[in-house]
Amino acid sequence: MVVAASLVVAAGAVAGVLAAFDDGRASDEAGPPEASASPRLAPLPAVPSPTAPATAESASASPSPSPSARRTQSPTPSKTEKKRERTPTVAGRLYRHPDSQVLAWVRSHPGDPRHAVIASRIAERPAAVWFADYSPQTVTARVAAVTSGGAALGRVPVVVPYAVPGRDCGGHSQGGAPDLDAYDAWIDRFAAGLGSGEVIVVLEPDSVAQAECLSAGERADRFASLARAGRVLKSANPRARVYFDAGHSGWNAPGKQAAWLRQAGAASPESSDGIFSNVSNFHTTADEVAHDRRVLDALGGPAGLGAVIDTSRNGNGAPADGEWCDPSGRKLGRAPTLSTGESRIDAYLWVKLPGESDGCRGRPGTFTASYAYDLASS
């Protein structure tokens, strides 16, 4: 893991979209679910307020790349590729999936003095649901549980496929599929769970920005597989909006990032709706807006390509020393919304759920109440 990368979840998490339960450890930390999930949105204020609106909601709810030559002609979802118009910006509210670690902690700790702050400022917000294990037999059903839950309420889920081989360059979040053939098959099964409703897909955090650790051939293989993944996801559900990894404003130069993104299919409307940035990081929203626009300008592609920004923990910006692992003094950022008021910025999302550790305040990917409280009360 380089300091610029976004640490997101621990490898080897148990399979399934599970709520976390207190299993005898100190009540400060919840057990790791495979996919973290989260809260809700009506239009909410730009900065989380002490109490969230009580809108009724029945929410139900790694690796040896193959040779470059094999990846040059990556399989496509169909033999004939048609030019497709970009899906209009999603208008619905974001979906709060019920099986999240923070909601499990809130339900099981009603008397904790931190309960009200964590419940109102974190648990009531929508956040992404991660799929970080390689379990092809169950991934379709688990994705479908999230997307069908959102569709039933007319709300938009955010899902994060995170199983590319060699992820995190062997760092804290190492893992993923055993090779790119297995990953391609896993993506096919992931896509089969997307349903037909609106859904946002944050495709493989760090997979492009952190590709420096790969050889040129391995990088080309990965990028071909990511381009294929985008095509498969959008073919399975034309209302899916797929975003590719643009790192963050403190990492690669926009031109370099855009060149890699172009190789990974991010400029093609058959694969992509644009880019995402700041996942699990702390850079200010203003810096990310400027960075993403520069990357999009350098990327080219259809004028409609946009960006989504992870604002979950960027309220105080990034630490001056570049610390990325649960740094102190951070706070919650802008509430998740699909209406940013910024051109080319499609959404502010909570991709990394506040309180889930990078690995220093708790085990990687686990919810730690003390960390959540510090973020929410700053």
N, C-alpha and C positions, 0 to 999 in steps of 0.2 A: 504494500500500500504506500503510494507516495503521498506527501502531505497535501497535494492538491486534490486527491481523489475523495469521493464521497463514500464514507463507510456507511453501510446500510443495514445489513442483517448478518447474523452468524450463519456460517455454513453448517450443514448437518441438522437443520431444524426438523422437527417431526413433521410427517406428512399430514396434510389436511388443513382446511381453514378452521382453526380452533380458537376458542376463547381461552385466555390464560387463567389458570387457577392457582391459588396459593397452596403450594404443596409442602408446606412445612418450613420453607425458608422464611427469613424475616419478612414482615408484611410489606416492606418497602419495595420489594421486587416481585414482579409477576413472572410466571414461567413463559418460555418462548413459544408462541404459536408459529406455524409455518408461514401463514400470511397475515401480516398485521392489517388491520382494517380500521374504519372509524366513522366519525360523526357527520353532522348535518348542516344544511344551509337554507336559510330564507335569505333575502338579501341582508347581509350582516355588516356591521361597521368595519371601517378599514383597519382598525386596531381592536383586538378582542376586548370586550367590556367585561366588567365583573360578573354580569349575569347575561346568559344567552337567552334569546327569545324561545318561548316554550311552544314552538310549533308542533302540533300533533303529528306523529309519524309512527306507523306500525312497522318499523323496519324489521324485516325478518332476515329475517335473515340474521475448472474443473477438468486433466483434459489434454487431448492430443489432436490438434487440428489436422485435417486431411491435406494432402498436397494441393498446392495452388492450382495446378492444372485442373483438378477435379472441380474446383469452385468457380472456374472462369465462366462456365455456363451453368449457373445455379438454376434448379428447377423452378418453374413458375406454377401458379395455381391452375392455369389453364393454357391451352396451346395458343389461343388467340388472345392477345392483350388489347383491350379497347381503351381509348382515351377516356378518362373519367373526370367528371366535374367534381371540384372540391365540395365536400359536404359543408353546408352553411354552418356558421358558428352555433353550437348547441345552446338552446335557449332555456332548457329546464334547470331546476335546482340540482345541486350535487347530492349524491346519495350517502347516507350514513349507514354503513354496514354494522350489524350488531355484534359481530364476533371479533371484537378488538380487545387488546390487553388493557387499555385504559378503561373501557366500559366494564370489563371483568373486575378490575380493581375497585372501581366506584361502587359496583354492586356489592362487593364483599367487604367493604370498609366504610360503612355509613357513619361510624362514629369517629373516624380519623379526623383530626383538626384541619387537615389539608383537603378534606373531601369537597367542600363547597367550591373552593378555587379551582381544583382540578376538574370537577364535574362541569362547572359552568364555562370555563375558559378553554378546556381541551376536549373533554368527552362530548360536548355538544356540537363540535365541529366535524364536518366531513373530512375524511382523509383516505389516502389510497390503500388498496388491498394488495399486498405483495404475495407473489408465488415464487418462492425462492428455493424450493427443493426440486430434485429431479425424480418425479414420481409419475410417469406417463399413464399408469393405469387409472389414476384418480383425478388428474388435472382437469379433464373436461368437465366432470361433475362439479368440481370445486369452483371453477370459473363460472359455470352456469348458475351456481347458487348465488353468486354475487350479482351477476348481470340480470338474472330473473327477479331478484329482490329489488333492484333499481327500477326495472321495467314495470313491475307491479305498482310502484308508487309514482311512476312518471318522472323519475329522477335519474341523474347521470352518474354511474359508478366510474371510479378511476382504478384501473388495474395495472399491476407492474409485473410483467414477465422478467424473471431474474435468474436465468439458468444457463447463460452462455458459457461454453467451456473456457476455462482459464480466467474466469472473472476475478477481479480484484488483484490480478497479477500474483496470486498466491498469498495475499495478505489476509487480514482478519476475516474477510468475507469470501475466502476462496471456496471453490466448489463449482456446482453446475453440472451440466450433462457431460458424459464421458468423452464425447467427440462431437463434431459438427453434424455428422449424419444423425446421431441420436438427438441432437438439439433440433434439427429440422423436423424430425418426427414429433418431438415434444411440442413444438410450435404448432404443428398441424392439429394436435389434440387440444392445445390451448385455444386455438381459433375456433374449434368446434363448440366451445362453451360460450362464445360471445353473444349468441342470440341475435336478435334483429333490432334491438333498441339502441339508443345513443349510448356510447361508452367511450371513455378516453383511455388510451393505452400508452403508458410511459414505458417505452421499449428499452430494456436493459441499461439501467444507469451505469455509467463509467465505461460502457463497452466501446465507445468511440474515443472519448477524451483520454482514456487511459491506455490506448492501444500502442503507445511507445514501447511498452515492455515486450511486444511481440516482434518476431522477425517480419521482414517485408512480406514473405509468403504467407505466414500465419495471419498477418493483418489483412491481406487481400482475401484470404479464405473467410475470415470472420466478417468482413464487410459484405462479401457476397451473400453470406448466410443471413445477415441482418436485412439486406435488401429483399431477399426472398421472404423473410419473416414479415416485413411490412406488406408485401403483396398478398401473402396468405391471409393475414389478419383482415385486410380491407376487402379481399375477395369473399371471405367468410361472412362479413357483416359490413355492407357498404356504408352504414351509419357510424362505424367505428372511426375514431380520429386517432391516428398513430403519430407519436412524436419521438424523435431521435435525439440521442445524447449530445448536447453541446457543451458539456462541462460546466464551467462557471467563469465569471469575469476575472478571477484571479489565476486562471490556468492558461490554456493555450491561446495564442493569438487568434483573432477571428479568421484570418485568411487560412491559417493552417487547419483550424477546426473545420472550416467550411470545405476545404479540399477533402478531408477525410469523410465528412458527412456526405459529400457528393458521391464518393466511392461506395458508401453504405446505402445509397438509394434515397437519401433524404430530400433530394431535389425533384424526385419523380412523384407525380400525383397518384400513380398506381401503388406506391409504397407508403407515402408520407403525407401528413398534414402540417409538418414543420418540425420544430425542435423543442427540447426542454432544457432547463438549466437550473443550477443551484441545488440539485437534489442532495439532501443530507448535509448541505453546507450553509453558510451564514452570511453571504454577501448581500448587501442592501438591494432592495427592489429596484431602486433607481440605477444602480450599477448593472444589475442584470438586464433591465430593459435596454440600456444602451448597448451592452454586450450582445444581446440576442439580435437586435436590429442590425448590428455590424455583421454578425454571422450570417443572417438571412440575406443581407445585401451581397455578401461575398459568395453565398451559396448559389444564388440564381434560382431557377425554377419558376413555377407559377407565382404570380403576384400575391395569390391568396395564402401562401404558406405563412404560418404564424408561429408563436412561441407560447409555452406555458412555463411558469416560474414557481419553484418550491419556495414558499414564504413561511414555512412552518417555524423556523427558529432564527430568522434574520432581523428581528426587531432592533437589535443593537449593532448590526453589521458583523463582519468577520473580525476576530481578534487580530491585533496589530502584529503579534508574533507568528501568525499563520497556524496556530493550533487548531486541529480539526476534531480531536477526540473529546467530546463532551466538555468543551471549554467553559469556564465559569464566566459569569457576567453577561450571558446571552439572554434573550427574551423572545417571546412569541412575535411573529411577524403579522402581516396583513391576513385577515380572515379569508378563507377560501371563497372564491367567487368566479363566475363565468362572465362577469361584466367588469372589466378592468378600467374602461375609459381610456385605454392607451392603444394607439394604432399598432397593429401587428402582434399585440399581446392578447392571446385568446383567453387566458385564465391565470389566476393565482391559485395554486393548489397546495395542500399539505400532503406532500408525498412521503416525507419522513414524519412519522407521528411523534409529536413532542413528548419527551419522557422516555422514548425508547433509546437505549444507550448505544453509543458508538463503540463501547468496549472499555471505557475507563470509569464510568459511574456505576456500571453493572456489567453483566455478561452481554456481549454484542447482541443487539436485537431485542433485549428484554426491557420491559417497562419498569422504570424505577421511580417511585413516587416522589422521592426527595428531589430528583432531577426535574421531573415534571413541575413540581411546585415552584422550584427556583425559576424556571422559564415563565410560568404563568403569573408569578407574583412580582416579577422584576418591573 
